[in-house]
Structure formats: C-alpha cells, structure tokens
Amino acid sequence: MTRILLRQFASAEDLAQKMATHLDRHLQGIGPVAVMLSGGRTPLKVYEELCRRGSKASESVRVLYSDERYVPVDSLDSNYGTTGPLLNALAIPESRIFRVHTELDWMASATRYHQDLRRFMNGNGRITLGLLGLGVDGHTASLFSSDDVARGDNLYAVAVPHDPKPDRISVTPELLRRVERLVILAVGPEKQDIVTRMIQTPDQVVAGLALREVPQVEIWQA
C-alpha cells in the first residue's frame, strides 16, 4: 500500500518557494538523471520562482513531462510550450528534453514518448523527482479513469482519448513507480475534498489507483 505523506503550507507562494528549492537541487544531479515536470496552472508559480533565482541545470540532467495535450508546441495549451521560459532560464537544450512529439500522429507520438523514456530508463537513467497535479475529479497526469490506468500496462507512456478535445499523452503507473520521489501539488480550497479522499480512500480515486504500486507519495497542499 502506498504511504501518503501530507505537507501543508500557509500559502501557494510559500509552497512554490519550497518546491523551487527542491527542484533546483534535483536539477543539479550528476549522471543520467531526470526530473519530471507537471503541466497545468498549479506548478507555474514554482517555475516562475525558479526562473527568478537564475539557476542553471547540470549538463547531465534531463527533463520529461507527466503528460501533454495533443496540440502544437506553440499552443497555449502545450505543457512543453508553457515551460519554455523555464527551460531557457535553466539553459537546458532540446537534446536533453523528453517532450511529446505532437507533430506526429497521436498514437505515434505516444509510442515515440514511450520509446524515448524506455531507452533512458534501460540505460540506467533515474528520475529523481517527479511533480504531479491532482484534479478535483481525482485524476493525475492525464489518467482520468481506471481504464486509462489499465491501458498503460507494460508501457511508460500511453495515448489517452479525452472528451472534450484535445486528446492526451500521459505517463503510466509503470513509469510513475520508477520515480524516486513523487510530489503531488494541490493548491486552492477546491482541492481540499479530493486531498482528503486521496488520503482516506485512495482506491476510490483515480490518482490513488495510478499510484498504488508507488511506495511513497507526498502531497504538498496550500
């Protein structure tokens, strides 16, 4: 059973500052290491804080994404596009970014992402820190249902249909259990109910199902 640790913060700004410090530390890793960034609005304050600090990433660190919308990279809905200022500030070149190639066919983009991640992990790569969001409906990454969780068996990334569009590409439970430290960021009073459910009855929450084979997960709440 997954051990869930709850850490509460007085404000979103306080949470962002503390997580920026942790993220910066992991971005200084040595060897074939990576950090997983989350999309959406919640982590933007973390990324903005890190940009303000002027830190540069180690030359051996890579970046990947918990999920991506199937949209062009210049779309405002693109997680990769949204993190462009952070990647530039950290001086992380394209060659060290595992992004979802949405210029490919939807299924092909998911297959390419899986293959890129598998190659990294099979080459003794380590994901030392992974950030996740938590929707008010209980989803995490782009895993919205138990079917989405199940379709990722033996894969590191999977194509997830979504209504309304756009469709998604998401990492899977197979990949998430390989992340050494997973932190869910939950900001705002509207997240209180789902955080409580995640702690008390994780098997009834999609995020809990996706993370049930992960030894420990942290929830940072503000």
C-alpha positions as CSV (number, residue, x, y, z in Angstrom):
1,M,0.0,0.0,0.0
2,T,1.2,3.5,-0.9
3,R,2.3,5.6,2.1
4,I,0.9,9.1,1.6
5,L,2.6,12.0,3.4
6,L,0.7,15.3,3.7
7,R,2.7,18.5,3.9
8,Q,0.7,21.7,4.3
9,F,1.8,25.3,3.6
10,A,0.4,28.6,4.6
11,S,0.2,29.9,1.1
12,A,0.7,29.0,-2.6
13,E,3.7,31.3,-2.6
14,D,5.3,29.5,0.4
15,L,4.8,26.2,-1.3
16,A,6.3,27.5,-4.6
17,Q,9.4,28.8,-2.9
18,K,10.0,25.5,-1.0
19,M,9.4,23.3,-4.1
20,A,11.6,25.6,-6.3
21,T,14.4,24.9,-3.8
22,H,13.9,21.1,-4.1
23,L,13.6,21.2,-7.9
24,D,16.7,23.3,-8.1
25,R,18.6,20.7,-6.0
26,H,17.5,17.9,-8.3
27,L,18.4,19.9,-11.4
28,Q,22.0,19.8,-10.2
29,G,22.1,16.0,-10.3
30,I,25.0,14.0,-11.8
31,G,24.8,11.1,-14.1
32,P,21.9,10.0,-16.3
33,V,19.2,11.7,-14.2
34,A,15.9,13.4,-15.0
35,V,13.1,15.4,-13.3
36,M,9.5,15.1,-14.3
37,L,7.5,18.3,-14.7
38,S,3.8,18.6,-14.3
39,G,1.6,20.7,-16.6
40,G,-1.4,22.9,-15.8
41,R,-1.6,26.1,-13.8
42,T,-0.6,24.7,-10.3
43,P,3.2,24.4,-10.8
44,L,3.6,27.7,-12.7
45,K,4.5,29.6,-9.5
46,V,7.2,27.1,-8.9
47,Y,8.6,27.5,-12.3
48,E,8.4,31.3,-12.1
49,E,10.2,31.3,-8.8
50,L,13.0,29.1,-10.2
51,C,13.4,31.4,-13.2
52,R,13.8,34.4,-10.8
53,R,16.6,32.6,-9.0
54,G,18.8,32.4,-12.1
55,S,20.0,28.9,-11.5
56,K,21.3,26.7,-14.3
57,A,20.8,23.0,-14.6
58,S,23.6,20.5,-14.6
59,E,24.8,19.4,-18.0
60,S,23.7,15.8,-17.4
61,V,20.1,16.5,-16.2
62,R,17.2,15.8,-18.5
63,V,13.5,16.9,-18.3
64,L,10.4,15.0,-19.1
65,Y,6.7,15.7,-18.7
66,S,3.9,13.9,-16.7
67,D,1.6,14.4,-19.7
68,E,0.8,16.5,-22.7
69,R,-2.2,17.7,-24.6
70,Y,-2.2,16.7,-28.3
71,V,-1.7,20.2,-29.6
72,P,1.0,22.0,-31.5
73,V,4.0,23.1,-29.4
74,D,3.2,26.8,-29.9
75,S,-0.3,26.3,-28.5
76,L,-1.2,28.0,-25.2
77,D,-2.4,24.5,-24.0
78,S,1.0,22.9,-24.6
79,N,2.8,21.9,-21.4
80,Y,6.1,21.9,-23.2
81,G,5.4,25.3,-24.7
82,T,4.3,26.7,-21.3
83,T,7.6,25.6,-19.7
84,G,9.7,27.2,-22.5
85,P,10.8,30.2,-20.3
86,L,11.9,27.8,-17.5
87,L,13.9,25.6,-19.9
88,N,15.5,28.7,-21.4
89,A,16.3,30.1,-18.0
90,L,17.9,26.8,-16.9
91,A,19.9,26.5,-20.1
92,I,18.5,23.0,-20.9
93,P,18.9,22.4,-24.6
94,E,16.4,20.5,-26.8
95,S,18.7,17.5,-26.8
96,R,18.1,17.0,-23.0
97,I,14.3,17.3,-23.1
98,F,12.0,14.4,-23.4
99,R,9.0,16.0,-25.0
100,V,5.9,14.6,-26.6
101,H,6.3,15.0,-30.4
102,T,2.8,16.2,-31.1
103,E,3.7,16.9,-34.8
104,L,3.4,13.1,-35.2
105,D,0.2,11.2,-35.4
106,W,-1.5,11.0,-32.0
107,M,-0.8,7.3,-31.4
108,A,2.7,7.6,-32.9
109,S,3.5,10.5,-30.6
110,A,2.6,8.3,-27.6
111,T,4.7,5.4,-28.9
112,R,7.7,7.7,-29.5
113,Y,7.4,9.1,-26.0
114,H,7.3,5.6,-24.5
115,Q,10.4,4.6,-26.6
116,D,12.3,7.7,-25.6
117,L,11.6,7.0,-21.9
118,R,12.3,3.3,-22.1
119,R,15.7,4.0,-23.8
120,F,16.6,6.4,-21.0
121,M,15.5,4.0,-18.2
122,N,17.1,1.0,-19.8
123,G,20.3,3.0,-19.9
124,N,20.4,3.2,-16.1
125,G,18.6,6.5,-16.2
126,R,17.0,7.7,-12.9
127,I,14.0,10.1,-12.4
128,T,14.9,11.5,-9.1
129,L,12.0,13.9,-8.7
130,G,8.5,13.9,-10.3
131,L,5.8,16.6,-9.9
132,L,2.2,15.7,-10.4
133,G,-1.1,17.6,-10.2
134,L,-4.4,16.4,-8.7
135,G,-7.7,17.4,-10.3
136,V,-10.8,18.0,-8.3
137,D,-12.1,14.9,-10.1
138,G,-9.2,12.8,-8.8
139,H,-7.2,12.5,-11.9
140,T,-3.4,12.9,-12.1
141,A,-1.2,13.4,-15.1
142,S,-3.7,12.6,-17.9
143,L,-5.1,9.5,-16.3
144,F,-8.8,10.3,-15.9
145,S,-10.3,6.8,-15.3
146,S,-9.5,3.3,-14.2
147,D,-9.5,2.4,-17.9
148,D,-6.7,5.0,-18.6
149,V,-4.7,3.5,-15.7
150,A,-5.1,0.0,-17.1
151,R,-4.2,0.8,-20.7
152,G,-0.7,1.7,-19.6
153,D,0.3,-1.8,-18.7
154,N,3.9,-2.5,-19.7
155,L,4.3,1.0,-21.2
156,Y,5.9,4.2,-20.0
157,A,3.6,6.4,-22.0
158,V,0.1,6.0,-23.5
159,A,-2.4,7.8,-25.7
160,V,-5.5,8.8,-23.7
161,P,-8.7,9.9,-25.5
162,H,-10.4,12.9,-23.9
163,D,-13.7,14.5,-24.4
164,P,-13.7,17.4,-24.9
165,K,-10.7,17.5,-27.1
166,P,-7.7,17.7,-27.1
167,D,-6.7,14.1,-26.6
168,R,-3.7,13.5,-24.3
169,I,-0.5,11.6,-23.9
170,S,0.3,10.5,-20.4
171,V,3.0,8.7,-18.4
172,T,1.7,5.5,-16.9
173,P,1.8,3.8,-13.5
174,E,4.7,1.7,-14.9
175,L,6.7,4.9,-15.2
176,L,5.4,6.5,-12.0
177,R,6.7,3.7,-9.8
178,R,10.2,4.2,-11.2
179,V,10.2,7.9,-10.0
180,E,12.3,8.1,-6.8
181,R,10.4,10.9,-5.2
182,L,6.8,11.8,-6.3
183,V,5.2,15.0,-5.1
184,I,1.6,16.0,-5.8
185,L,1.0,19.7,-5.8
186,A,-2.6,20.6,-4.6
187,V,-3.3,24.3,-4.3
188,G,-6.6,26.0,-3.5
189,P,-9.6,25.3,-1.2
190,E,-11.3,23.4,-4.1
191,K,-8.7,20.7,-3.7
192,Q,-9.4,20.0,0.0
193,D,-12.1,17.4,-0.6
194,I,-10.1,15.4,-3.1
195,V,-6.9,15.5,-1.0
196,T,-8.9,14.1,2.0
197,R,-10.3,11.3,-0.2
198,M,-6.9,10.6,-1.6
199,I,-5.5,10.1,1.9
200,Q,-8.5,8.2,3.4
201,T,-9.7,6.1,0.4
202,P,-7.1,6.2,-2.3
203,D,-8.5,3.1,-4.0
204,Q,-11.6,5.1,-4.8
205,V,-9.6,7.9,-6.5
206,V,-8.1,7.5,-10.0
207,A,-4.8,9.1,-8.8
208,G,-4.7,6.5,-5.9
209,L,-5.2,3.7,-8.4
210,A,-2.4,5.1,-10.6
211,L,0.0,5.3,-7.7
212,R,-0.9,2.2,-5.7
213,E,2.4,0.5,-6.5
214,V,4.4,3.5,-5.6
215,P,5.9,3.0,-2.1
216,Q,5.5,6.6,-1.0
217,V,3.9,9.8,-2.3
218,E,3.9,13.3,-0.9
219,I,1.0,15.7,-1.2
220,W,2.0,19.3,-0.8
221,Q,-1.1,21.4,-0.1
222,A,-1.7,25.1,0.2
